[in-house]
Amino acid sequence: MSRISWIGLGNIGQVVCKNLAKYGPSQGPVTVWNRTHQKAVDLDATSDGIVAVGSIAEAVSSSDIICLCLVDDAAVQDAFDTAIRDTVVKGKLFVDLSTVHPETAAAQAEKLQTYGAEYLASPIFGGVPLAVDRLITIALAGSSDAIAKFAPFTDGVICKNTITLANQPCEQASLLKLIGNFIRFSTIEVLCEASVLSEKVGLSQETLSKFVELLIPGPAAGQLKMLDSGAYHKVENPQIPISMAVKENAHLNDLAQKNGVKLRTLDTVTHHTDRVNKNRGPNASLMAIFGNIREESGLPFEN
Ligand SMILES: NC(=O)c1ccc[n+]([C@@H]2O[C@H](COP(=O)([O-])OP(=O)(O)OC[C@H]3O[C@@H](n4cnc5c(N)ncnc54)[C@H](OP(=O)(O)O)[C@@H]3O)[C@@H](O)[C@H]2O)c1
């Protein structure tokens, strides 16, 4: 049995960490560290299965497996540099659940290998509500030995499904995460545009919803309902903040540019996410691109 630590108690990080502590087969409590220490202290107070520490070095040195779930590439790079500088990482397994550029994942894997540690890229598919119910999917890319070490903490513990990319470069998981989200964000863009056109031409939202439910059931139907509900301009803590979409679009645009691919749909999504980020701030909902598309079509931002 492995001892396990968790670095990064943000919106999704905290939820997944709680499930790990509650359902995971770890030896002893999960050791947690967060940049804002109070969040770790507060979480510690909720469960005997969680212990807060005050430094990355303590989190790393007290466990065999160290999970990270941090906001962006710079924070991830910083955390690994601190771990390598302040403690001995040899023999440790680092599992990175953050969404990062494939080049960032590859650089961390290479750096850790130099110091005798292993790296698994493990991005998360699905938002906070799915994470609460352990219904998220994760991808795992890295050596099969490292995947076997982390497998007891995956299906039924923190997630429903794992897409295993055994003995494949860690970049593969990051690429899948980014391309998967390109599909998700583009679907939302199309639903927003279809909804605006329907309103302008006098086709009721109810009729459009019926079509989507019958012919393209699944997440799209739920997303259309969310647009109708006006949650995109009412909710203060959105499930997908626009800042997250801006980060991922930047990574996707970089990938497209470096590989000579023209992604016109991504251009459109990026235009709208950048506008929302500029006009409504980084904590606005990704769904607020609906309001932006409405404004571009002569409708008020709010529906
Ligand atoms: N939320 C989702 O629905 C979702 C879904 C799939 C994947 N993801 C990915 O999962 C990761 C975490 O998402 P989240 O929703 O938990 O993000 P979040 O709520 O924004 O939290 C970000 C976390 O990163 C920490 N952090 C930020 N800058 C840091 C730095 N310079 N050094 C150390 N720690 C730093 C924050 O610490 P403080 O508490 O001190 O600010 C916090 O723990 C992201 O990469 C995101 O893209 C999120």
PDBQT file of the ligand as one rigid body, heavy atoms in Angstrom, charges set to zero:
ROOT
HETATM    1  N1  LIG A 401     -12.661  22.799 -12.537  1.00  0.00    +0.000 N 
HETATM    2  C1  LIG A 401     -12.925  21.915 -13.508  1.00  0.00    +0.000 C 
HETATM    3  O1  LIG A 401     -14.088  21.691 -13.869  1.00  0.00    +0.000 OA
HETATM    4  C2  LIG A 401     -11.792  21.152 -14.183  1.00  0.00    +0.000 A 
HETATM    5  C3  LIG A 401     -12.101  20.070 -14.995  1.00  0.00    +0.000 A 
HETATM    6  C4  LIG A 401     -11.072  19.365 -15.601  1.00  0.00    +0.000 A 
HETATM    7  C5  LIG A 401      -9.757  19.745 -15.414  1.00  0.00    +0.000 A 
HETATM    8  N2  LIG A 401      -9.486  20.835 -14.635  1.00  0.00    +0.000 N 
HETATM    9  C6  LIG A 401      -8.065  21.230 -14.454  1.00  0.00    +0.000 C 
HETATM   10  O2  LIG A 401      -7.668  20.927 -13.111  1.00  0.00    +0.000 OA
HETATM   11  C7  LIG A 401      -6.743  21.893 -12.640  1.00  0.00    +0.000 C 
HETATM   12  C8  LIG A 401      -7.273  22.521 -11.346  1.00  0.00    +0.000 C 
HETATM   13  O3  LIG A 401      -8.540  23.082 -11.594  1.00  0.00    +0.000 OA
HETATM   14  P1  LIG A 401      -9.377  23.771 -10.423  1.00  0.00    +0.000 P 
HETATM   15  O4  LIG A 401     -10.749  23.925 -10.928  1.00  0.00    +0.000 OA
HETATM   16  O5  LIG A 401      -9.146  23.049  -9.145  1.00  0.00    +0.000 OA
HETATM   17  O6  LIG A 401      -8.648  25.214 -10.410  1.00  0.00    +0.000 OA
HETATM   18  P2  LIG A 401      -8.786  26.405  -9.354  1.00  0.00    +0.000 P 
HETATM   19  O7  LIG A 401     -10.035  26.289  -8.584  1.00  0.00    +0.000 OA
HETATM   20  O8  LIG A 401      -8.502  27.636 -10.106  1.00  0.00    +0.000 OA
HETATM   21  O9  LIG A 401      -7.578  26.109  -8.332  1.00  0.00    +0.000 OA
HETATM   22  C9  LIG A 401      -6.254  26.240  -8.754  1.00  0.00    +0.000 C 
HETATM   23  C10 LIG A 401      -5.301  25.598  -7.764  1.00  0.00    +0.000 C 
HETATM   24  O10 LIG A 401      -3.967  25.927  -8.183  1.00  0.00    +0.000 OA
HETATM   25  C11 LIG A 401      -3.313  26.589  -7.094  1.00  0.00    +0.000 C 
HETATM   26  N3  LIG A 401      -2.337  27.534  -7.608  1.00  0.00    +0.000 N 
HETATM   27  C12 LIG A 401      -2.566  28.563  -8.452  1.00  0.00    +0.000 A 
HETATM   28  N4  LIG A 401      -1.398  29.200  -8.732  1.00  0.00    +0.000 NA
HETATM   29  C13 LIG A 401      -0.432  28.556  -8.025  1.00  0.00    +0.000 A 
HETATM   30  C14 LIG A 401       0.967  28.723  -7.890  1.00  0.00    +0.000 A 
HETATM   31  N5  LIG A 401       1.608  29.681  -8.550  1.00  0.00    +0.000 N 
HETATM   32  N6  LIG A 401       1.635  27.871  -7.088  1.00  0.00    +0.000 NA
HETATM   33  C15 LIG A 401       0.993  26.894  -6.411  1.00  0.00    +0.000 A 
HETATM   34  N7  LIG A 401      -0.335  26.672  -6.487  1.00  0.00    +0.000 NA
HETATM   35  C16 LIG A 401      -1.047  27.495  -7.309  1.00  0.00    +0.000 A 
HETATM   36  C17 LIG A 401      -4.429  27.271  -6.320  1.00  0.00    +0.000 C 
HETATM   37  O11 LIG A 401      -3.993  27.620  -5.040  1.00  0.00    +0.000 OA
HETATM   38  P3  LIG A 401      -4.775  28.744  -4.179  1.00  0.00    +0.000 P 
HETATM   39  O12 LIG A 401      -5.902  28.013  -3.505  1.00  0.00    +0.000 OA
HETATM   40  O13 LIG A 401      -3.762  29.280  -3.268  1.00  0.00    +0.000 OA
HETATM   41  O14 LIG A 401      -5.281  29.776  -5.173  1.00  0.00    +0.000 OA
HETATM   42  C18 LIG A 401      -5.463  26.155  -6.336  1.00  0.00    +0.000 C 
HETATM   43  O15 LIG A 401      -5.140  25.133  -5.428  1.00  0.00    +0.000 OA
HETATM   44  C19 LIG A 401      -6.567  22.923 -13.777  1.00  0.00    +0.000 C 
HETATM   45  O16 LIG A 401      -5.406  22.611 -14.499  1.00  0.00    +0.000 OA
HETATM   46  C20 LIG A 401      -7.813  22.721 -14.628  1.00  0.00    +0.000 C 
HETATM   47  O17 LIG A 401      -7.611  23.087 -15.982  1.00  0.00    +0.000 OA
HETATM   48  C21 LIG A 401     -10.466  21.534 -13.989  1.00  0.00    +0.000 A 
ENDROOT
TORSDOF 0
